[in-house]
Each structure stands twice: as C-alpha cells, then as structure tokens.
Amino acid sequence: MIFLKQEDTYKHKGMRAKLIDELRKKGISNEEVLSAIMKIPRHFFLDPAFDKIAYQDRAFPIDEGQTISQPYTVAYQTMLLNVKSNEKVLEIGTGSAYQASVLAALNAKVYTIERQRKLFEKNIKSYPLKEQYKNIKFYFKDGYQGLITEAPFDKILITAATAIIPPVLIEQLKLNGIMVLPLGQEGKQIMTRITKLEHEDLQIENFGDFSFVPMLEGKN
C-alpha cells in the first residue's frame, strides 16, 4: 500500500477530539501524549476505505500481515515511556509509522527500525508527514540487533511481542534509560517497563495484558 494524499478536515479533527475523550475515560492521563495523538491524522496511515472508522479505538490491518495499533495501546506505551523533548528514542517495529509520528510530535529524535522491506520502502517513499516531522529516521534492519551506530538511546520502544528482554537493546540503552515492551509468548503479553539502573541492574515493572503481533528476527 502506498500512502495516498489525503486531507485533514474539520470532520477528521472532530473525530480525533472524540477519540481523545475516549482515551481519557480509559485512563490515559498524560496531556502531552494526548496532545501528540490529537496532532496526528491517523487516517493518513490507513487505506482511504477506513476513513470513516479511522478514529475508532481499534487496530486495523496494514500490509505484510501487520497492524496499526489501537490508539489506546499507542497512548499507553507512550505514556509509560515518559518521553522528554530532544530525547533519542529507538522504536523497534515501524509498521505504519503512526507510533513513530506520535513520538515525533513529542519532539523526540526518533530512530525507527522495520524488518519488512515493503513497509520500510513505503515509509521512505511516501511517509505522509515528512514535512512536519523531520525528526524521524527510518532503518531497514533486524530489530533484535538495535542500532549500534546511533546508540546509546534515552528510551527504547518495542511495538511487537517478544518472549525475552533483548540483551543487545539493553546494552544500547543509556544509564537510567527506559525500555517499554510487550513481554510474553504469542497470544498475550504483559506490558513491561524496564529502567536501566547503575551497575547494569534492571528495574522491571509490569502493567496490563496486551496482544501484539510477534517480533521476528532477521529481515524480510
């Protein structure tokens, strides 16, 4: 799927405002995260056939058997990550680039890795917000290997299910840095926040149950 040029109308902005109200009711309390989601036209990242339902709080299919995450999930992970302006954030699993856009709207320096060549090339050629968000860099790589050339990172976000805490990514995280990931087997995972403490110790916090597509090794 190639991104098509679309308009962000008052109707779309009204639907986004209703989504923000829904996210607040579901417990998303970080106003900076909500403001970032309000800025991003989610319908830009979906086939135009989804236009009327693009702001429902649900996941939708995209290319290569992947999905664009439910807005609540995007908001929840972003809230746990606690992104600050100008922080270097590594995202594993670009997918549609919607999550990366939310991070960019928080003024982070976003480095996002995609292992599916078609998804990577789509974003390189036709990312719909390239004029607004020049603070995103796209990479075609194996996410389990991270991005050693740009490490260390203040924050790392994994947007696919992994059964282990990837040790290479922990190595690429700054001291006192935070990683958020859905940890567990395929089917159901626990949203997990890891803080890298002194002496390489890890503080691990568990949050709610989620369901993500699996994180795979290699490139495709």
N, C-alpha and C positions, 0 to 999 in steps of 0.2 A: 504494500500500500504506500503510495506517495501522498504526502500531505498536500491537500488542496487549499488554495487561497480561500479563506472564509472571513466573514465579518463578525465582529463582536458587537452585537446590537444591544439596545436597552433591554430587550427581552432576555437576552443571554445574561446580562448583568443582574437582572431581576431574579432569574433562576439561581444564579450564584449566591445572591443575598439570602434566598430561602435555604440553600444548602448550608450556608454559614450558620444560620439559626438552628438548623437541624444538628450540626456538629456541636454547637454549644450545648444543646439539650442532651447530647450523648456524652458530654463530659470534657470536650476539648476547651480548655480554659486559657490557653496561651494566645493572647490577642495578636501578637506578631505573626504567629503561624496562621491564624485565621485571616489576617490581612493579606498575607502572601497568597493563600488559596483564593482569596477574592480577586487578586490581580491576574490570575492565570485562567485564560479561556480554555477550559477543559475540552470543549467541543472541537478545538483546533487539532486535538490529538486523536480524534476518532473519525471514522468514516462519516460523511455527511448524513448517512441514513440514521445515525444515532442522535442527530441534532436535538430532537425534542425531548430526549431522555438522557442527554449527556450529563445532567447535573443531579440525576438520581444517585443516592449513596450506595452504589454498587459497582462491582468490577465489570469490565466489558472485554471481549476478545480483541486482540490485535493480531498482527502477523506472527508467523512461526510458532503457533501454539501458545503464545504468551498472552498476558492480560495487562490492561491498565488497571492499577489497583483501585479499590474502593476509596473514595475521598477520606472517609474516617480513618482508614489504615494509613494513608499518606500523612494525615494530620497527626495521628497518634505517634507514628515513628519519628516524625519531625519534632514533635513536642518533646519526646524522650531524648532526642539528640541535643536539644538546647543549643542551637546554632547561634553564634555571635557574628557580627559584621566582620568581614575580611578573613574569617577562618578558612583554612583549607579543608575541604570536605571531599572524601573519596566515596563515590557511590558505586556499588557492585550490582550491575543489572540495570542498564539504561532503559530497556524496553521502549515505551512510547516517548520517553523523556519528560513526562509530566512531573514526576517526583523531582527530577533534576531542576526543572523550572521553578518549582516551589522553593527549593534550596537557593537557587539563584536570586529569587525575589527577596530572600532574607539577606542578600548582599554577601553570600558566601562565595569563595572561589571553588567552583565545582569541577571535579575531575571524575568523569563517569565512564565506566567500563561496560562494554557489551560483547558477549561471546558469539552472538548470532550476526553473521556478516550482513544479511539483508536488513536487519534492524539498524545496525551501525551505519550502513550506507544511506539508508533513508534519512537518518538524522543529520548526517554530514551534508547531504544534498539539499534537504528541504526542511530542516528544523524551523518551525513556524514563527519562533520568537527570537530569531538570531539578531535582529536589530535592537531589541530591548535588552537581551541578556547575552552580552559578550563575555561574561564571566563563567561560561561553561566550556569545557574542553572534552571532546569525545574520543574514546580509545577503543580499538578492536583488540581485545586481549582475553586471556583466561582470568576471570575474576579471582580465582584462588591464589593467583600469583601477585595480585595487587598491582602497584605502580611504583616500583622502586626508584625510578628516575625522578619522581616528584615527592617522595616520602621525606620526612615524616608528615603525617596528617593530624590536624586537631580533632577531626571527627571522621568516623567511617560508618556508612550506612549500607547494610546488605538487604536487598529487596527480593531475595529468594530464600527458600528454606534450605538450611544446612544442618546436618546431623552433628557437626563438630564446630568448635570455635577455630577458624582457620589460623594456624600459628604464624604464617607469613604476614597476615594482615595485622595481627597483634604486634609483630615486630615493626610494622610501618606506622604504628600509632604513637603519637607523642606521649611523653610522660604527662599524666593527668588528662589524657585524651579519652574520648568516649566512642565506643562502638555500639550500634544498635542492630540487632539481627533477630529473625525468627528462627529459633533453635529447636531442632527436633526432627523426627522422621517425617517422610512424606505423608500428608493427610492432615496432621495437626501439629502445630509448633507453639512454643511459648515465646512471646516477645521478651527479649532479653537485652538488658543494658549492661555493658562491661566498661568499667573505668580502670585504666592502667595506672596503678599506683607506683610509688617508689619501690626499688628493688625488683621491678617486673611483677609485683604482686597484682592480682586482678580482683576487683570488687565486682561481684556478679549479682544483679538484681533481676528478679523475674516479675513479669506483668501478665497480661491476659493471654488467652488462647487465640491463635490465628491460623489461617490456612493459606499457604503460599505455594506457587509452583517451585519445583526443586532447583537448587543451584547445581549446575553441572560443571565438570572440569573440561578444559580444552577450549578450542574454538570450532565454530561450525559455519 
